[in-house]
């Protein structure tokens, strides 16, 4: 996924059940609060993907092809008013 850095005002982005293989910093819009990426073909989440995404509250990555995850891929920007949740369910 690759979006420009423009803010489209999206709060919920459901890109589940696609064929997405990797996710990087430009793939997450700054306004997104809930990101659904379950049931894809994700093999890689690049380092710093979620840095600067101040609105982000939940990321759902269930049922993908992630076998390992670099710690830097889990770095988030501290935010007020919420805790980032990684989604629950089958992995």
N, C-alpha and C positions, 0 to 999 in steps of 0.2 A: 504494500500500500504506500502511496506517495501522494501527499497533498501539499499544496503551497502553504506558506505560513500565514495566509490570510485567516481571519477568524470568521467562520461561517455561522456562528451562533448555535452550533449543534451541541446539544447536551447529552443525547443518547445516540450512540453509533453502534448499530448491530450489523456486523460483517461476518456473522456466523454462517457456517455451511457454504463456504467458498473454497477456493484453492490457494489461499494465501500461504506462502512458504516462509516469509521472513517479515519482521517488523522492525523499523528503525525510527529515529526521532522525528523525521518528517511525516511518518505515517499516522501520527496522532495529533489531531487538531487541539490547539490550546483550550478551547471552550468545552471539550468533551468531559463529561462527568462520569459516564458509565460506558465502558467499552466492552462489547461482546464479540469475542473472537473464537468461540467454541466451534468444534467440528470443522476445523480447517486442516491444513497440512503444515502448520507452523513447525519449523525445525530450528529456527533461530530468532531470538529477540536480541537486538544489538544493544551494546552498552549505552547508557544515558537515554534510552528511548523515552522514559517518562520524566526526565528532568525538565523543569520549566512548565510542566502541565499542572498549573496550580488548581484547576477545577477538578481534576481527576479524582474520583472516589472509589471506583471499582473497575477491575479488569478481569474478564472471564476468559480463561485459557484452557478450559477442559477439552479433553478428547482431541489433542493435537499430537504431533510427532516430536515433541520436546523431550529429549533424553537427558540433556544437561543444560544448565542455564548459568551463564557467567554472572557472578555477583553484581557486577556493574550494570547488568540489565535490570536489576531490581531496585536501583537507586531512584528514589523519588524526591521531589522538592517538598520540604516541609510546608504544610498548609494549615490553615485555620478552619475550624468547623467540621472536620471529618478525618477519618482514618482510611487510608487506601486499603481496600479489600481485594483479595485475589480470586474471589469466586470459589464456591465449594461444589463438590460433586466428583464425578469420575474424571481421572486425569488421562 
